[in-house]
Amino acid sequence: FQVSDKNAPIAPKLNDLPEATNSALISISGFSQGAVKVFIYKNGEKVGEVAVDGLKFEFRELKLQEGENEISAIALGQNDQESPTSDAEKVLLDTKEPYLTVESPTEGQAFSSNNRISVSGKVEKDAQVYANGFLAITNGSFSGPNVVCERKPSTWSQMNIASSCNASFFSCGIISFGISRN
């Protein structure tokens, strides 16, 4: 049997958080009725507090740890009554770039009679690979599709690699690759 305090605020409602991010700092915002302050928790440990203004709150620059982070909140009422804990939100911090190794075509390989090129290689588990905008079949490796190239004859050239937001983009002469985690 549990006695309820009628003056206690209701559990805060957190605004949607990303399921995954490569940024170690995120903002936590939401709504809290009947509260003057909200305590923010990460993996069950109190990491900060923020005032409630007009039923809304925002805690800036919550530092995530690599891997899964469980975020929740508790509201504090005017007479120091605590609300129940909010629904927890899980956020995955993933700062490691995905990898992709192209096995075919090979560097220096020339194409002259057919502008359809089959591509294949290795990729990390649970990744999606796009070749010239077409999704390739993946399972720790990738193959296909037969990509249509705009120029012929063509020669495979050095890869130029740039990355952003846990996705890597590769331009291999006439073929562009994109990789992202599911």
Beta strands, then each sheet from edge to edge (+ up, - down):
strand 1: 13-14
strand 2: 20-21
strand 3: 25-31
strand 4: 37-42
strand 5: 45-51
strand 6: 56-63
strand 7: 67-76
strand 8: 89-93
strand 9: 100-104
strand 10: 110-111
strand 11: 116-123
strand 12: 127-131
strand 13: 134-135
strand 14: 137-138
strand 15: 141-148
strand 16: 154-155
strand 17: 160-164
strand 18: 167-172
strand 19: 175-181
sheet 1: 1+ 3- 6+
sheet 2: 2+ 8+ 7- 4+ 5-
sheet 3: 9+ 11- 15+ 14-
sheet 4: 10+ 16-
sheet 5: 13+ 12- 19+ 18- 17+
end
